[in-house]
Amino acid sequence: MLRLDAHEGDEAMRALASVLSKSEKAREKLKRGSSSEAAISREINAYRIALDLIARARQAEPAPDAEAQAEQASAAGHTKAELEDALSALQAVIAKIEKAQPRLKPGTSSHTLTERRQKALRSAVECLNMELER
């Protein structure tokens, strides 16, 4: 499990909680059953899993034995398929950010926001990859 210090974890949690909230509000405006609604729902699920894993990474302490490690691993309650889908969704979001970021002027709030989101999403992807390797 990735270990984040309190500051890194707080920043990642704040950025992910923000994008989750904005995505939930955006989904409310979309037509039920549309491809856009399905895509944003997939991202929302990925953000929730990412928040869970980042929260666990903030509190991570090495487990003393194999039994304790197994208990920590099962604590997340996410299936491999859910983790793989979340990983794919987050990687797609990162790609969108990378595509949009060059159009943003450095030093602007939009540029700073995308940098923070990208950093948080990369931490989440790292957590997901580590979780999938178990």
Residue pairs with C-beta under 8 A, 6 or more apart in sequence:
1 56
1 57
1 60
1 72
1 127
1 130
1 131
2 57
2 60
2 123
2 126
2 127
2 130
3 57
3 60
4 12
4 54
4 57
4 58
4 60
4 123
6 58
8 123
9 54
9 55
9 57
9 58
10 58
11 116
11 119
11 120
12 54
12 119
12 120
12 123
12 124
13 51
13 54
13 55
13 58
13 120
14 120
15 116
15 117
15 119
15 120
15 121
16 47
16 50
16 51
16 54
16 120
16 121
16 124
17 51
18 117
19 47
19 117
20 44
20 47
20 48
20 51
23 40
23 43
23 44
23 47
24 44
26 40
27 37
27 40
27 41
27 44
30 36
30 37
30 40
31 37
42 85
42 89
43 89
43 93
45 82
45 85
45 86
45 89
46 85
46 86
46 87
46 89
46 90
46 93
49 78
49 82
49 83
49 86
49 128
50 86
50 90
50 120
50 121
50 124
50 127
50 128
52 76
52 78
53 76
53 124
53 127
53 128
53 131
54 120
54 123
54 124
54 127
56 72
56 75
56 76
56 127
57 123
57 127
63 69
63 71
63 72
73 131
73 134
76 131
78 86
78 131
80 132
83 128
83 131
83 132
84 132
86 128
87 125
87 128
87 129
87 132
90 121
90 124
90 125
90 128
91 125
93 121
94 118
94 121
94 122
94 125
97 114
97 117
97 118
97 121
98 118
100 114
101 111
101 114
101 115
101 118
104 110
104 111
104 114
105 111
